Amino acid sequence: MRLSEKKIDSLCRKVFQELLKSKHCVIHRTEAPVVEAMKKVVLDDLKAEDEIDAEVERILEEHKDEMRLRGADYHTMVRKTKAVLARKKKFVY
């Protein structure tokens, strides 16, 4: 499920507020720059995930005939290929 930028902003603000309440960390900045940094991390992560998904689609498209001949399940191959690419790119999966 893709999150809208508005929803990401809302979630980051909630996380920031919970961190302030928790007393588990000391924050030396105002909310705005911290939330912006959090949003950047989330958006960068989603972009990296999209890039992995596109690469998976390209790879499977190249091998679709072989997969059909071997009776490989498409969804299983998506999951396995995505896991391999995520590990190669050091993306937590």
C-alpha positions in Angstrom: 0.0 0.0 0.0 1.4 3.4 -1.0 1.1 6.3 1.4 0.4 9.8 0.2 2.9 12.5 1.1 0.2 14.0 3.4 -0.1 10.7 5.3 3.6 10.3 5.6 3.8 13.9 7.0 1.1 13.0 9.5 2.8 9.8 10.6 6.2 11.5 11.0 4.6 14.3 13.1 3.0 11.6 15.3 6.3 9.8 15.7 8.0 13.0 16.6 5.4 13.8 19.2 5.7 10.3 20.7 9.4 10.6 20.9 9.1 13.8 22.8 6.6 12.2 25.2 8.7 9.1 25.7 11.7 10.7 27.2 13.9 8.0 25.5 15.7 10.6 23.5 16.6 14.2 23.7 15.7 16.3 20.7 17.6 19.5 20.2 15.7 20.8 17.2 12.2 22.1 16.6 9.6 19.8 15.1 9.8 21.1 11.5 13.4 20.1 10.6 13.1 16.8 12.3 9.8 15.9 10.6 11.3 17.0 7.2 14.3 14.7 7.8 12.0 11.8 8.8 9.9 12.4 5.7 13.0 12.4 3.5 14.1 9.0 4.9 10.6 7.5 4.3 10.3 8.9 0.8 13.8 7.8 -0.1 13.0 4.3 1.2 9.8 4.2 -0.9 11.7 5.3 -4.0 14.3 2.6 -3.5 11.5 0.1 -3.1 9.9 1.3 -6.3 13.2 0.9 -8.1 13.6 -2.7 -6.8 10.0 -3.4 -8.0 10.8 -2.1 -11.5 13.9 -4.1 -11.7 12.0 -7.3 -10.6 9.4 -6.7 -13.3 12.2 -6.2 -15.9 14.0 -9.4 -14.9 10.9 -11.5 -14.8 9.8 -10.1 -18.2 13.1 -11.2 -19.6 12.6 -14.8 -18.2 8.8 -15.1 -18.7 9.1 -17.8 -21.4 11.5 -19.9 -19.3 9.2 -19.5 -16.2 6.2 -20.6 -18.2 8.0 -23.7 -19.5 9.1 -24.6 -16.0 5.6 -23.9 -14.5 7.1 -21.3 -12.1 4.5 -19.3 -10.0 4.8 -15.6 -10.9 4.0 -14.3 -7.4 6.6 -16.7 -5.8 9.2 -15.5 -8.3 8.4 -11.9 -7.6 8.8 -12.4 -3.9 12.1 -14.4 -4.3 13.6 -12.0 -6.9 12.7 -9.0 -4.7 14.3 -10.6 -1.7 17.5 -11.3 -3.7 17.7 -7.8 -5.1 16.9 -6.2 -1.7 19.8 -8.1 -0.1 22.2 -7.2 -2.9 21.3 -3.5 -2.5 21.6 -3.8 1.3 17.9 -2.8 1.5 16.3 -4.3 4.6 13.6 -6.7 3.5 
